[in-house]
């Protein structure tokens, strides 16, 4: 629009142009107006997603969203720290509309820095239970963080009434594998234990789990499942979708065979239920396309 103002100003205040030149200037003014209008329409028909999730299923959903709404989804993928750093450094100049990541812990931490705005709509509130969202972000997918066991070395009856809290029992000494404590999935699980049992009891629990570990923590969730299948441990803590991925064969025949050697168990069924890790997204406070970001969040639910 600034270009139009300059052209109009020149058109009416220049003292040394003839009628033909004035006509040309008017044409330029009209052309600039429509170019600006077209640019605004194009800008309004997009949404910019900064995503730390790396799944083909997400891309397919974005493509379906574009096909349904005509809104183009521009995706910037990366690791959480890099994406957050870029958004913070770009500040008000950031083009990011929606930040999506794999765990509510990361969303909460980013929200505490004041990076999100109100991301709610009536549709989101109706679709997502209150414990899976806040005012500024919402869960879009969830997966249970469960216990896997070897049916060859663990009797299913031994798991009756099993709770996360029981992982610190001495009967499991030298039999448990779990990812490192800096893993966000474990941090979210520990946060739920703190909320339900308090800091002191959770601290004692963590020490008991460490004492029961079959080996030092290493690898991702699939590595824990593989350890049980290989006989290195009897119990593993991991998210549900990892087993499904392994069973699908997409990670190779070896992992598929290993996945068939373990069984899943959902703890805490007699009280608060199994812990759920939540993937979700929030609309950035500087989002240039908030309405489109809301539409995309609603579509992803």
VMD Tcl script that draws the C-alpha trace (Angstrom):
set ca {
  {0.00 0.00 0.00}
  {2.94 2.31 0.61}
  {3.81 1.98 -3.09}
  {0.31 3.18 -4.05}
  {0.52 6.23 -1.76}
  {3.86 7.25 -3.24}
  {2.57 6.87 -6.80}
  {-0.59 8.87 -6.04}
  {1.43 11.58 -4.35}
  {3.72 11.85 -7.32}
  {0.73 11.85 -9.65}
  {-0.97 14.81 -8.05}
  {1.99 16.89 -6.95}
  {4.36 16.64 -9.90}
  {4.34 19.92 -11.83}
  {6.11 18.81 -14.96}
  {4.16 15.91 -16.50}
  {1.77 16.03 -19.43}
  {-1.66 14.41 -19.84}
  {-0.23 11.29 -21.48}
  {2.19 10.82 -18.61}
  {-0.63 11.35 -16.12}
  {-2.64 8.61 -17.86}
  {0.31 6.24 -17.63}
  {0.73 7.04 -13.94}
  {-2.92 6.27 -13.31}
  {-2.50 2.91 -15.04}
  {0.48 2.16 -12.83}
  {-1.56 3.14 -9.77}
  {-4.39 0.80 -10.71}
  {-1.96 -2.02 -11.51}
  {-0.14 -1.55 -8.19}
  {-3.45 -1.63 -6.33}
  {-4.49 -4.96 -7.83}
  {-1.01 -6.43 -7.32}
  {-1.17 -5.45 -3.67}
  {-4.67 -6.90 -3.35}
  {-3.55 -10.15 -4.98}
  {-0.53 -10.35 -2.68}
  {-2.77 -9.93 0.37}
  {-5.14 -12.64 -0.85}
  {-2.23 -15.01 -1.48}
  {-0.79 -14.26 1.96}
  {-4.16 -14.90 3.58}
  {-4.41 -18.32 1.96}
  {-1.45 -19.88 3.72}
  {-0.37 -21.03 7.15}
  {3.23 -21.43 8.28}
  {3.91 -24.44 10.48}
  {7.12 -24.90 12.47}
  {7.06 -28.59 13.36}
  {9.30 -30.82 15.47}
  {7.19 -33.83 14.48}
  {8.62 -35.86 11.61}
  {5.90 -38.21 10.43}
  {4.66 -38.92 6.92}
  {1.13 -39.01 8.33}
  {1.43 -35.31 9.23}
  {2.35 -34.40 5.65}
  {-0.64 -36.36 4.38}
  {-2.92 -34.47 6.76}
  {-1.54 -31.12 5.61}
  {-2.16 -32.09 2.00}
  {-5.75 -33.08 2.81}
  {-6.25 -29.78 4.64}
  {-5.06 -27.83 1.59}
  {-7.29 -29.87 -0.71}
  {-10.30 -29.17 1.50}
  {-9.71 -25.49 2.31}
  {-7.41 -24.14 -0.40}
  {-5.05 -22.94 2.35}
  {-1.42 -23.75 1.57}
  {0.59 -25.25 4.44}
  {4.23 -24.15 4.51}
  {6.28 -26.46 6.72}
  {9.57 -25.73 8.48}
  {10.82 -28.92 10.13}
  {13.57 -29.24 12.69}
  {14.49 -30.09 16.25}
  {12.69 -28.30 19.05}
  {15.62 -26.25 20.31}
  {16.51 -24.99 16.83}
  {12.92 -24.09 15.96}
  {12.30 -22.34 19.26}
  {15.56 -20.42 18.98}
  {14.64 -19.21 15.49}
  {11.15 -18.11 16.54}
  {12.51 -16.22 19.55}
  {15.31 -14.54 17.59}
  {13.04 -13.47 14.72}
  {10.59 -11.92 17.17}
  {7.85 -9.82 15.57}
  {9.37 -10.50 12.14}
  {8.69 -14.24 12.46}
  {6.34 -15.71 9.87}
  {5.59 -18.71 12.10}
  {1.88 -19.21 12.73}
  {1.79 -22.58 14.43}
  {4.37 -24.45 16.49}
  {3.84 -28.21 16.70}
  {5.90 -30.56 18.83}
  {5.87 -34.09 20.20}
  {5.15 -33.50 23.88}
  {3.07 -31.28 26.14}
  {6.15 -30.65 28.29}
  {7.79 -28.74 25.47}
  {4.60 -26.84 24.70}
  {4.24 -25.86 28.34}
  {7.86 -24.72 28.56}
  {7.56 -22.59 25.41}
  {4.26 -21.17 26.61}
  {5.90 -20.14 29.90}
  {8.21 -17.90 27.83}
  {5.17 -16.02 26.53}
  {5.49 -17.33 22.97}
  {1.86 -18.37 22.40}
  {-1.44 -16.54 22.20}
  {-4.95 -17.85 22.88}
  {-5.26 -20.88 20.60}
  {-8.76 -21.95 21.55}
  {-11.95 -22.09 19.53}
  {-15.34 -23.61 20.40}
  {-14.54 -26.58 18.14}
  {-11.22 -27.27 19.88}
  {-12.77 -26.99 23.34}
  {-15.51 -29.42 22.33}
  {-13.11 -31.95 20.79}
  {-10.22 -31.96 23.29}
  {-10.64 -32.83 27.00}
  {-9.43 -30.07 29.32}
  {-6.57 -32.21 30.66}
  {-5.09 -32.41 27.14}
  {-5.02 -28.66 26.44}
  {-4.48 -25.22 27.94}
  {-5.71 -21.82 26.81}
  {-2.68 -21.35 24.56}
  {-2.07 -24.84 23.12}
  {-3.95 -28.02 22.43}
  {-3.12 -31.68 22.12}
  {-3.63 -33.14 18.66}
  {-2.46 -36.72 19.28}
  {-1.78 -38.89 22.29}
  {0.01 -42.15 23.00}
  {0.30 -44.15 26.17}
  {3.64 -44.57 27.95}
  {3.36 -48.18 29.01}
  {5.35 -51.16 30.31}
  {6.56 -53.91 27.99}
  {7.47 -57.31 29.38}
  {8.94 -60.62 28.29}
  {6.24 -63.34 28.56}
  {9.08 -65.88 28.81}
  {10.49 -64.38 32.01}
  {7.57 -62.51 33.53}
  {4.33 -64.17 34.54}
  {1.35 -62.06 33.53}
  {-0.11 -62.64 37.01}
  {2.88 -60.80 38.48}
  {1.65 -57.66 36.74}
  {-1.87 -57.71 38.16}
  {-2.52 -54.31 39.67}
  {0.87 -53.07 38.47}
  {1.45 -49.31 38.79}
  {4.30 -47.10 37.66}
  {5.05 -46.74 41.34}
  {5.85 -50.49 41.51}
  {8.82 -50.11 39.14}
  {10.88 -49.18 42.19}
  {10.03 -52.45 44.02}
  {13.10 -54.57 44.79}
  {11.51 -57.58 43.00}
  {12.46 -55.87 39.72}
  {16.12 -55.31 40.65}
  {18.34 -55.66 37.57}
  {15.32 -56.20 35.30}
  {14.25 -52.75 33.99}
  {15.34 -50.60 31.04}
  {14.21 -47.04 30.34}
  {15.46 -44.01 28.41}
  {17.61 -41.30 29.98}
  {16.05 -38.86 32.42}
  {16.54 -35.95 29.99}
  {14.04 -37.51 27.59}
  {10.89 -35.37 27.43}
  {8.60 -38.44 27.54}
  {10.15 -39.53 30.83}
  {10.06 -36.00 32.16}
  {6.33 -35.80 31.47}
  {5.81 -39.14 33.22}
  {7.79 -37.97 36.23}
  {5.79 -34.72 36.28}
  {2.58 -36.74 36.53}
  {4.07 -38.77 39.40}
  {5.04 -35.55 41.20}
  {1.52 -34.23 40.78}
  {-0.03 -37.42 42.15}
  {2.53 -38.46 44.78}
  {4.55 -35.36 45.63}
  {8.21 -34.49 45.06}
  {9.66 -36.46 47.98}
  {7.98 -39.77 47.13}
  {8.75 -39.33 43.44}
  {12.41 -38.71 44.28}
  {12.54 -41.96 46.24}
  {10.77 -43.73 43.38}
  {13.34 -42.48 40.86}
  {16.21 -43.77 43.00}
  {14.48 -47.15 43.24}
  {14.04 -47.35 39.45}
  {17.71 -46.55 38.92}
  {18.65 -49.30 41.39}
  {16.49 -51.74 39.41}
  {17.94 -50.97 35.99}
  {19.44 -53.84 34.03}
  {21.95 -51.49 32.35}
  {22.71 -47.80 31.98}
  {20.09 -45.85 30.04}
  {20.78 -45.57 26.31}
  {18.92 -45.38 23.04}
  {15.36 -44.48 22.11}
  {12.12 -46.22 23.06}
  {12.60 -48.93 20.45}
  {16.02 -49.69 21.96}
  {14.31 -50.47 25.28}
  {11.87 -52.86 23.62}
  {14.74 -54.50 21.74}
  {16.59 -54.97 25.04}
  {13.68 -56.96 26.47}
  {13.39 -59.04 23.31}
  {17.13 -59.81 23.47}
  {16.96 -60.91 27.10}
  {18.92 -57.94 28.49}
  {15.95 -56.94 30.65}
  {12.50 -58.17 31.60}
  {10.60 -54.85 31.67}
  {10.84 -51.74 29.52}
  {9.08 -48.38 29.59}
  {8.19 -46.99 26.15}
  {5.39 -45.35 24.16}
  {2.80 -47.51 22.46}
  {3.34 -46.41 18.86}
  {6.92 -47.65 18.83}
  {5.74 -51.24 19.13}
  {3.21 -50.68 16.35}
  {5.96 -49.24 14.15}
  {8.18 -52.23 14.78}
  {5.38 -54.74 14.18}
  {4.54 -53.05 10.87}
  {7.90 -54.12 9.46}
  {8.82 -50.57 8.45}
  {11.91 -50.78 10.65}
  {13.06 -54.07 9.21}
  {12.48 -57.77 9.75}
  {14.79 -57.92 12.78}
  {12.81 -55.33 14.73}
  {9.55 -56.89 13.61}
  {10.65 -60.25 15.01}
  {11.81 -58.61 18.25}
  {8.49 -56.84 18.71}
  {6.71 -60.20 18.61}
  {8.74 -61.35 21.63}
  {7.30 -58.74 24.01}
  {3.85 -57.93 25.33}
  {2.38 -54.55 26.33}
  {0.95 -53.79 29.75}
  {-1.07 -50.70 30.70}
  {-0.31 -49.78 34.33}
  {-2.42 -47.97 36.95}
  {-5.73 -49.35 35.74}
  {-7.07 -49.45 39.31}
  {-6.55 -45.73 39.96}
  {-5.68 -42.74 37.72}
  {-5.02 -44.74 34.55}
  {-2.04 -45.04 32.22}
  {0.02 -41.92 31.56}
  {-0.54 -40.32 28.16}
  {2.11 -38.35 26.26}
  {0.52 -35.61 24.19}
  {1.67 -34.11 20.90}
  {0.18 -30.72 20.21}
  {0.44 -27.23 18.86}
  {0.02 -23.60 19.80}
  {-0.44 -20.41 17.80}
  {2.51 -18.05 18.06}
  {1.85 -14.61 19.53}
  {3.13 -12.96 16.34}
  {1.26 -15.28 13.94}
  {0.34 -13.40 10.74}
  {-2.32 -15.99 9.83}
  {-4.05 -16.78 13.11}
  {-7.43 -17.67 11.57}
  {-5.83 -20.18 9.21}
  {-3.80 -21.63 12.09}
  {-7.01 -22.17 14.07}
  {-8.57 -23.92 11.08}
  {-5.56 -26.20 10.77}
  {-5.59 -27.08 14.47}
  {-9.28 -27.93 14.24}
  {-8.64 -30.07 11.17}
  {-5.85 -32.03 12.92}
  {-8.06 -33.09 15.82}
}
mol new
graphics top color blue
foreach p $ca { graphics top sphere $p radius 0.5 }
foreach p [lrange $ca 0 end-1] q [lrange $ca 1 end] { graphics top cylinder $p $q radius 0.2 }
display resetview
